[in-house]
């Protein structure tokens, strides 16, 4: 029922605000989407604009009321929770954070759940509920992907370190701050840079608390360089203040005053919170016994706070008591202030320790040694308790460090498993691509092989047809050659028959036959008659021989005629009355004269000329 009343009240408030600021709403660009509008609202809220509530009410009516559990509603709830958290309205911040978590339960992205769990942890941290804040920070980190959202991981780890720092677990806090810086190098955004600078500041504070002064000075000076680079005055103010504290602890008075004055100038120029500067200045003035500055700073401290805030301020009680005890010598009044401060302070605290110790001094001045001893005993009890708490803190630091290492090991193992799965998927994809490429290559090779075989087959078929055509032409040529040879054989036979017939007529008188042949081939008149008869029977042959080979002698021409008529070497030898060797030598000389390399081709070439001359006739 209370939630319904709160929701109804918020709706009524939204409606009333919308009625009061129509100009602000009408000034919005008409093309503003929900995302751009909520970003505009967040920016105006950061700038402290008074129109934030009007625009938030307008956004609520336009996007949240129609869909109260959507991503747009989640943006709105998250913004309102941060808005009320900055104003220390923790109940309202809790209410909107719970609504945002309900939206997160139906959203697929765990980033929003991690963000709102971190917001819930921030609320507990602001309220001083450190155990709860640590629990929610760890839950937020367990659902966040730090590699994907390094800026959010940086912020969560840094805030977790702050939670441990608030409870004096320095080593554990340092571990979380260093983890935050590892992610900070990947978060190069304004939000990421701011979180990284806060982390560096807290690391310097831990070095200061652990009295590692060189490391603390180095960390704070790096912040000064960053503040000058990005023009962060508040960061410069905090860095100068912490450097001043370190120099005060190391006894460097000149450096302490220089940095403290610079911090005062920056704080006054930009209207920053001056509480830490006042406490530091008052404490330093008391150490120097500079009562004039002490009183001036104490008066400034009194005017800086309301009277009801000063009533339960242990620092105010201690400083005023010291002023009354050491400067005004009014121990009774100092005792009253110290008693009032103890009434508002928890027993087992450092403030209570200082109050009891100072009250013991007052009782000693008043001569009440029994009461002084009693207060001193109480301060000793508190001191022992704080010492035990310190020892427990050191032990818890070691235990928590183990837990942090175990948690980091678990995260690393998950990252290794994810990397292995990604690697396996890459290998599988590469193998599939490789197999696909091999199959594709085989397909191309098979296709080219088939094409090549087809081309080869076609080439073989064309060659076969060419050979068939060539064979047919050769057969025809052979047939014609055979016919020519047959014709030559018939003609040779006829010539032989004539010669034989002539020989037959003179066979009874061999001497006469020899004389006739000798006369035919050895005597000029008879040879000329023979040529006339030969030309008459075979016109053109002798003219062709003499035309192509003009250097042919009468004797060589006789060999040519006999070879053309188809007589063998032996027959030529008998007719010309020479030995067969002489016929071979004569043929060799003819072959050289006719420029024929092989004398065996001589008879074929002469007979070819013989038949061509006859065909031409």
VENZIMO-V282476 format. One record per pair of residues at least 4 apart in sequence whose ideal C-beta (glycine too) atoms are under 8 Angstrom apart, sorted by the first residue. I is the first residue (numbers start at 1). GAP is how many residues later the second one is. Records with the same first field share a line. If there is no record, write none. Layout:
I = GAP ; GAP
This chain:
1 = 4
2 = 4
3 = 4 ; 92
4 = 4
5 = 4
6 = 4 ; 89
7 = 4
8 = 4
9 = 4
10 = 4 ; 50
11 = 4 ; 49 ; 54
12 = 4
13 = 4 ; 44
14 = 4 ; 42 ; 43 ; 46 ; 47
15 = 4 ; 42 ; 46
16 = 4
17 = 4 ; 36 ; 37 ; 40
18 = 4 ; 7 ; 36 ; 39 ; 40 ; 43
20 = 34
21 = 4 ; 30 ; 33
22 = 4
23 = 4
24 = 4 ; 27 ; 30 ; 31
25 = 29 ; 30 ; 33
28 = 4 ; 9 ; 12 ; 27
32 = 4 ; 5 ; 8
33 = 4
34 = 4 ; 25 ; 28 ; 29 ; 38 ; 41
35 = 4 ; 40
36 = 4
37 = 4 ; 18 ; 22
38 = 4 ; 21 ; 34 ; 37 ; 38 ; 41
39 = 4
40 = 4 ; 15
41 = 4 ; 11 ; 14 ; 15 ; 18 ; 38
42 = 4 ; 37
43 = 4
44 = 5 ; 7 ; 8 ; 11
45 = 4 ; 7 ; 34 ; 37 ; 38
51 = 4
52 = 4 ; 31
53 = 4
54 = 4
55 = 4
56 = 4 ; 20 ; 23 ; 24 ; 27
57 = 4
58 = 4
59 = 4 ; 5 ; 17
60 = 4 ; 5 ; 16
61 = 4
62 = 4
63 = 4 ; 7 ; 9 ; 10 ; 13
64 = 4 ; 8 ; 9 ; 12
67 = 5 ; 6
68 = 5 ; 31
69 = 4 ; 33 ; 34 ; 37
70 = 4 ; 33
71 = 4 ; 32 ; 36 ; 41
72 = 4
73 = 4 ; 26 ; 30
74 = 4 ; 26 ; 29 ; 30 ; 33 ; 38 ; 42
75 = 4
76 = 4
77 = 4 ; 19 ; 20 ; 22 ; 23 ; 26
78 = 4 ; 18 ; 19 ; 22 ; 34 ; 37 ; 38 ; 41
79 = 4
80 = 4 ; 12 ; 16
81 = 4 ; 11 ; 12 ; 13 ; 15 ; 16 ; 19 ; 35 ; 38 ; 42
82 = 4 ; 11 ; 37
83 = 4
84 = 5 ; 6 ; 8 ; 9 ; 12
85 = 4 ; 5 ; 8 ; 34 ; 37 ; 38 ; 41
88 = 38
89 = 4
90 = 4 ; 33 ; 36 ; 37
91 = 4
92 = 4
93 = 4 ; 26 ; 30
94 = 4 ; 26 ; 29
95 = 4
96 = 4
97 = 4 ; 19 ; 22 ; 23 ; 26
98 = 4
99 = 4
100 = 4 ; 12 ; 16 ; 19
101 = 4 ; 12 ; 15 ; 16 ; 19
102 = 4
103 = 4 ; 9
104 = 8 ; 9 ; 12
105 = 8
107 = 5 ; 6
110 = 4 ; 33 ; 34 ; 35
111 = 4 ; 33 ; 34 ; 37 ; 38 ; 41
112 = 4
113 = 4 ; 27 ; 30
114 = 4 ; 26 ; 27 ; 29 ; 30 ; 35 ; 38 ; 42
115 = 4 ; 25 ; 37
116 = 4
117 = 4 ; 19 ; 20 ; 22 ; 23 ; 26
118 = 4 ; 18 ; 19 ; 22 ; 34 ; 37 ; 38 ; 41
119 = 4
120 = 4 ; 16
121 = 4 ; 11 ; 12 ; 13 ; 14 ; 15 ; 16 ; 19 ; 35 ; 38 ; 39 ; 42
122 = 4 ; 11 ; 37
123 = 4 ; 10
124 = 5 ; 6 ; 8 ; 9 ; 12
125 = 4 ; 5 ; 8 ; 34 ; 37 ; 38 ; 41
128 = 38
129 = 4
130 = 4 ; 33 ; 34 ; 36 ; 37
131 = 4
132 = 4
133 = 4 ; 26 ; 30
134 = 4 ; 26 ; 29 ; 30
135 = 4
136 = 4
137 = 4 ; 19 ; 22 ; 23 ; 26
138 = 4 ; 22 ; 269
139 = 4
140 = 4 ; 16
141 = 5 ; 12 ; 15 ; 16 ; 19
144 = 5 ; 8 ; 9 ; 12
145 = 4
146 = 4 ; 6 ; 7 ; 37 ; 265
147 = 268
149 = 4
150 = 4 ; 33 ; 34 ; 36 ; 37 ; 42
151 = 4 ; 32 ; 36 ; 38 ; 40 ; 41 ; 44
152 = 4
153 = 4 ; 27 ; 30
154 = 4 ; 26 ; 27 ; 29 ; 30 ; 33 ; 38 ; 41 ; 42 ; 45
155 = 4 ; 25 ; 36 ; 40
156 = 4
157 = 4 ; 19 ; 20 ; 22 ; 23 ; 26
158 = 4 ; 18 ; 19 ; 22 ; 37 ; 40 ; 41 ; 44
159 = 4
160 = 4 ; 16
161 = 4 ; 11 ; 12 ; 13 ; 14 ; 15 ; 16 ; 19 ; 38 ; 41
162 = 4 ; 11 ; 40
163 = 4 ; 10
164 = 5 ; 6 ; 8 ; 9 ; 12 ; 236
165 = 4 ; 5 ; 8 ; 37 ; 40 ; 41
167 = 226
168 = 221 ; 222 ; 225
169 = 4 ; 224 ; 227 ; 228 ; 231
170 = 4 ; 36 ; 39 ; 40 ; 227
171 = 4 ; 226 ; 227 ; 230
172 = 4 ; 224 ; 225 ; 228 ; 229 ; 232
173 = 4 ; 29 ; 33
174 = 4 ; 29 ; 32
175 = 4 ; 226 ; 229
176 = 4 ; 228
177 = 4 ; 22 ; 25 ; 26 ; 29
178 = 4 ; 25
179 = 4 ; 229
180 = 4 ; 15 ; 16 ; 19
181 = 4 ; 15 ; 18 ; 19 ; 22
183 = 4
184 = 8 ; 11 ; 12 ; 15
187 = 4 ; 5 ; 6 ; 8 ; 9
188 = 4 ; 5
189 = 4
190 = 4
191 = 4
192 = 4
193 = 4 ; 37
194 = 4
195 = 4
196 = 4
197 = 4 ; 26 ; 29 ; 35 ; 38
198 = 4
199 = 4
200 = 4 ; 19 ; 22 ; 23 ; 26
201 = 4 ; 18 ; 19 ; 22 ; 34 ; 37 ; 38 ; 41
202 = 4
203 = 4 ; 16
204 = 4 ; 11 ; 12 ; 15 ; 16 ; 19 ; 38
205 = 4 ; 11 ; 37
206 = 4
207 = 5 ; 6 ; 8 ; 9 ; 12
208 = 4 ; 5 ; 8 ; 34 ; 37 ; 38 ; 41
211 = 38
212 = 4
213 = 4 ; 33 ; 36 ; 37
214 = 4
215 = 4
216 = 4 ; 26 ; 30
217 = 4 ; 26 ; 29
218 = 4
219 = 4
220 = 4 ; 19 ; 22 ; 23 ; 26
221 = 4 ; 18 ; 22
222 = 4
223 = 4 ; 12 ; 13 ; 15 ; 16
224 = 4 ; 12 ; 15 ; 16 ; 19
225 = 4
226 = 4 ; 6 ; 9
227 = 4 ; 5 ; 6 ; 8 ; 9 ; 12
228 = 8
232 = 4
233 = 4 ; 33 ; 36 ; 37 ; 39
234 = 4 ; 36 ; 38
235 = 4
236 = 4 ; 30
237 = 4 ; 26 ; 29 ; 30 ; 33 ; 35
238 = 4
239 = 4
240 = 4 ; 19 ; 20 ; 22 ; 23 ; 26
241 = 4 ; 18 ; 19 ; 22 ; 35 ; 36 ; 39
242 = 4
243 = 4 ; 12 ; 16
244 = 4 ; 11 ; 12 ; 13 ; 14 ; 15 ; 16 ; 19 ; 36
245 = 4 ; 11 ; 35
246 = 4
247 = 5 ; 6 ; 8 ; 9 ; 12
248 = 4 ; 5 ; 8 ; 32 ; 36
252 = 4
253 = 4
254 = 4
255 = 4
256 = 4 ; 28
257 = 4
258 = 4
259 = 4
260 = 4 ; 17 ; 20 ; 21 ; 24
261 = 4
262 = 4
263 = 4 ; 14
264 = 4 ; 10 ; 13
265 = 4
266 = 4 ; 6
267 = 4 ; 5 ; 6 ; 7 ; 10
268 = 6
274 = 4 ; 30
275 = 4 ; 29
276 = 4
277 = 4
278 = 4 ; 19 ; 22 ; 23 ; 26
279 = 4 ; 22 ; 36
280 = 4
281 = 4 ; 12 ; 16
282 = 4 ; 12 ; 15 ; 16 ; 19 ; 37
283 = 4
284 = 4
285 = 5 ; 6 ; 8 ; 9 ; 12
286 = 8 ; 33 ; 36
288 = 5
290 = 4
291 = 4 ; 32 ; 36
292 = 4
293 = 4
294 = 4 ; 25 ; 29 ; 33
295 = 4 ; 28
296 = 4
297 = 4
298 = 4 ; 21 ; 22 ; 25
299 = 4
300 = 4
301 = 4 ; 15 ; 18
302 = 8 ; 14
305 = 4 ; 5 ; 8
306 = 4
307 = 4
309 = 4
310 = 6
311 = 29 ; 33
312 = 29 ; 31 ; 32 ; 33
313 = 4 ; 28
314 = 4 ; 27 ; 30 ; 31 ; 37 ; 38 ; 40 ; 41
315 = 4 ; 36
316 = 4 ; 25
317 = 4 ; 20 ; 21 ; 23 ; 24 ; 38
318 = 4 ; 20 ; 23 ; 33 ; 36 ; 37 ; 40
319 = 4
320 = 4 ; 14 ; 17
321 = 4 ; 13 ; 14 ; 16 ; 17 ; 37 ; 41
322 = 4 ; 5 ; 12 ; 36
323 = 4 ; 5
324 = 4 ; 5 ; 6 ; 7 ; 9 ; 10 ; 13
325 = 4 ; 5 ; 6 ; 9 ; 33 ; 36 ; 37 ; 40
328 = 5
330 = 4
331 = 4 ; 31 ; 34 ; 35
332 = 4 ; 34
333 = 4
334 = 4 ; 24 ; 28
335 = 4 ; 24 ; 27 ; 28 ; 31
336 = 4
337 = 4
338 = 4 ; 17 ; 20 ; 21 ; 24
339 = 4 ; 20
340 = 4
341 = 4 ; 10 ; 14
342 = 10 ; 13 ; 14 ; 17
345 = 4 ; 6 ; 7 ; 10
346 = 6
347 = 5 ; 35
348 = 4 ; 34 ; 37 ; 38 ; 41
349 = 4 ; 33
350 = 4 ; 36
351 = 4
352 = 4 ; 30
353 = 4 ; 26 ; 29 ; 30 ; 33
354 = 4
355 = 4
356 = 4 ; 19 ; 20 ; 22 ; 23 ; 26
357 = 4 ; 18 ; 19 ; 22
358 = 4
359 = 4 ; 16
360 = 4 ; 12 ; 13 ; 15 ; 16 ; 19
361 = 4 ; 11
362 = 4 ; 10
363 = 5 ; 6 ; 8 ; 9 ; 12
364 = 4 ; 5 ; 8
368 = 4
369 = 4
370 = 4
371 = 4
372 = 4
373 = 4
374 = 4
375 = 4
376 = 4
377 = 4
378 = 4
379 = 4
380 = 4
381 = 4
382 = 4
383 = 4
384 = 4
385 = 4
386 = 4
387 = 4
388 = 4
389 = 4
390 = 4
391 = 4
392 = 4
393 = 4
394 = 4
395 = 4
396 = 4
397 = 4
398 = 4
399 = 4
400 = 4
401 = 4
402 = 4
403 = 4
404 = 4
405 = 4
406 = 4
407 = 4
408 = 4
409 = 4
410 = 4
411 = 4
412 = 4
413 = 4
414 = 4
415 = 4
416 = 4
417 = 4
418 = 4
419 = 4
420 = 4
421 = 4
422 = 4
423 = 4
424 = 4
425 = 4
426 = 4
427 = 4
428 = 4
429 = 4
430 = 4
431 = 4
432 = 4
433 = 4
434 = 4
435 = 4
436 = 4
437 = 4
438 = 4
439 = 4
440 = 4
441 = 4
442 = 4
443 = 4
444 = 4
445 = 4
446 = 4
447 = 4
448 = 4
449 = 4
450 = 4
451 = 4
452 = 4
453 = 4
454 = 4
455 = 4
456 = 4
457 = 4
458 = 4
459 = 4
460 = 4
461 = 4
462 = 4
463 = 4
464 = 4
465 = 4
466 = 4
467 = 4
468 = 4
469 = 4
470 = 4
471 = 4
472 = 4
473 = 4
474 = 4
475 = 4
476 = 4
477 = 4
478 = 4
479 = 4
480 = 4
481 = 4
482 = 4
483 = 4
484 = 4 ; 127
485 = 4
486 = 4
487 = 4 ; 124
488 = 4 ; 78 ; 119 ; 122 ; 123
489 = 4 ; 77
490 = 4
491 = 4 ; 75
492 = 4 ; 73 ; 74
493 = 4
494 = 4
495 = 4 ; 70 ; 71
496 = 4 ; 69 ; 70 ; 71
497 = 4
498 = 4
499 = 4
500 = 4
501 = 4
502 = 4 ; 14
503 = 4 ; 10
506 = 4 ; 6 ; 7 ; 10
507 = 6
509 = 4
510 = 4
511 = 4
512 = 4
513 = 4
514 = 4 ; 63
515 = 4
516 = 4
517 = 4 ; 58
518 = 4 ; 5 ; 59
519 = 4 ; 7
520 = 6 ; 7 ; 9 ; 10
521 = 5 ; 6 ; 9 ; 37 ; 54 ; 55
522 = 4 ; 5
523 = 4
524 = 4
525 = 4
526 = 4
527 = 4 ; 27 ; 31
528 = 4
529 = 4
530 = 4
531 = 4 ; 11
532 = 4
533 = 4
534 = 4 ; 7 ; 8 ; 27
535 = 4 ; 5 ; 6 ; 7 ; 8
538 = 26 ; 72 ; 75 ; 76
539 = 74 ; 78
540 = 4 ; 73 ; 74 ; 76 ; 77
541 = 4 ; 23 ; 68 ; 69 ; 72 ; 73
542 = 4 ; 15 ; 19
543 = 4
544 = 4 ; 65 ; 69
545 = 4 ; 7 ; 12 ; 15 ; 64
546 = 4 ; 6 ; 11
548 = 61
549 = 44 ; 45
551 = 42
552 = 4 ; 5 ; 8 ; 41
553 = 4
554 = 4
555 = 4 ; 31
556 = 4 ; 30 ; 33 ; 34 ; 37
557 = 4
558 = 4 ; 18
559 = 4 ; 13 ; 17 ; 24 ; 27 ; 28 ; 31
560 = 4 ; 30 ; 46
561 = 4
562 = 5 ; 9 ; 10 ; 13 ; 14
563 = 4 ; 9 ; 24 ; 39 ; 40 ; 43 ; 44
564 = 42 ; 43 ; 45 ; 46
566 = 41
567 = 4 ; 5 ; 8
568 = 4
569 = 4 ; 11 ; 14 ; 15 ; 18
570 = 4 ; 10
571 = 4
572 = 4 ; 6 ; 11
573 = 4 ; 5 ; 6 ; 7 ; 9 ; 10
576 = 7
578 = 4 ; 5 ; 8
579 = 4
580 = 4
581 = 4
582 = 4
583 = 4
584 = 4 ; 15
585 = 4
586 = 4
587 = 4 ; 12 ; 15 ; 16
588 = 4 ; 11
589 = 4
590 = 4 ; 9 ; 12
591 = 5 ; 6 ; 7 ; 8 ; 10 ; 11
592 = 4
594 = 8 ; 11
596 = 5 ; 6 ; 9
597 = 4
598 = 4
601 = 4
602 = 4
603 = 4
604 = 4
605 = 4
606 = 4
607 = 4
608 = 4
609 = 4
610 = 4
611 = 4
612 = 4
613 = 4
